[in-house]
Amino acid sequence: MSAEPGEPAAGGGVLGIDPGTRKCGYALIRAVGEHPDEIGIVPTAELPARVGELTGRRAIRAVALGGGTHTAAVASLLAGLGIPVRVVDEYETTLLARRRYFAANPPRGWRRLVPRGMLLPPRPIDDFAALLIAERFLLAEAERPDA
């Protein structure tokens, strides 16, 4: 049984995407608080190929696309993939992603003495922002009366 165009397929995970002009973070999850099935960062131009590769290996019922920088352009890149795309508010996801990064990767050595709010991650954290976007989608979905 397949879903109607624009409707999420039954089962499968939610692919969160943090859109950017040069790179996009992505995270595929099934439930809030669980370890992601897939997580990473790719150049924006390579995102459709990466999503296509993910759909070949995993069931994806919806894409939760962050509603910030470059949303419209990334949504148009994903339009032909046959997966419903839902725009999700990404307010403060960068700040929250930094916290999530340091929770998963605690500072070591002298850095553990520095307040976490003053530390910057040593790499881009768009993947953690995508994880938060996917979780927001799932939480909003759970709150809907028709869910």
N, C-alpha and C positions, 0 to 999 in steps of 0.2 A: 504494500500500500504506500503510495507516495503522497506527499503533501501538495496542496494547491500552491501555485506560485505565490511567494510572499508569506506563506504560512510555514511555521517551523515543522520539520519532520518529527514524528514521534521517536523518542529515544535519542541517543546520540548526545554529544557534548556541545558546549557553547564555546565558540572561538572568539575570545576577546582580542581586539586590535586597538593599539594606541597609534593613531595615524600621525605621520610626520612628513615633512617635505623631502627629506633624504632617507629616512629609515622609519621602519614600523616595528613596534614590539607586538608579539602575539603570544597568546596562552590559550590552550584548549583544556577546559575543565568540565567535569560532570556535576560537581556539587561544591558549594561554598565550603572552604576549609580543607578540602582534599588537595593532595599534591597534583599539580597539573599533569595531564597526559603528555603534552608537548608544550614547550616554552622556548622563546628565542627572539632574536632581532634580525631583520633582513632589510636590505635596501628596498625602498618603496617600489621601484620598478620591478623587483623580483617577487613582490608579494603575491600576485595572482598565481604564479607558478608554484610558490610554496603552499598556498592554500589548496591548489589543485593536488599537490602531492599529499597533503594531509588528508584530503577527502578520499584519496585512494587507499589510505591505510586506516582511517578512523571515520566513524559516523559523526557528522556535524549537522546539528539541527538548526543552528542559527549563528550569525555573526553579530557580536556586540561591538559596534564601532564607536570609539570615543568621539564625542561631539565637539572637538576643539580644532586645533590647527590642521588644515589640509583634509578635513572630513569629506567634503564633496568630491575632491579629486580621487581619494582612495575608494569611496563608495562607487564611483564610476569604473574604477579598475576591477572591482569585485562584481559588478552588475551581471556579467555574462556567466558566472559560475554556477548559477542555479541554487544558491543558498540564500535564504532570507537575511537581509541586513537590517539591523535595528540600531539606531543612533542612541547612545547612552551618554548622560551627562558625565563629564570627566573632571568636574570641579575638584581641585586639590589632589588629584591622583598622583601628581609628581611628588608632592610632599609625603603622601601616604606610602608611595612606592619606595621612597628612601627609607622610611621606617621599616617596611616589610623586607627590604634588602638587608638591612642591618640585623633584623631578627633572624634571617636565614644565614647570614654571614657575619657573625659577631666580630667586632674589631679585635685585633691581636696586638700584643706588644704595647708600646706606648700609646697607640691609638685608643686602647680601651679606657685610658684615663681622660680622654677628651669627651666632653658631652656630645651625645649622638647628634643633637641638633646642629652642631658645628662641623660635623664630619660630612664630607662628600664621598659618595661611592667612587671607587677607582675605575668604574666602567659605566656605560650608559645603562639606565634602568627602565627603558621602555617596555621590556618584557614584564617587569613587575607591575607597571602601570596597566598593561593589557590584562594581567591577572585580576587586578582590582576592577577593571571595566567589566570583565566577564562575571565577576562575583556580584557587581551591582545589577547586572541584567538578571541574574538568577534570583537575587533577593526581590527585585521588583516583580518578576514573574510569579514568585511565591505569594506575594501580597495581593495579586489580582484576584478578584472574586471568581472569575471564570476559569482560573487555573486548576 
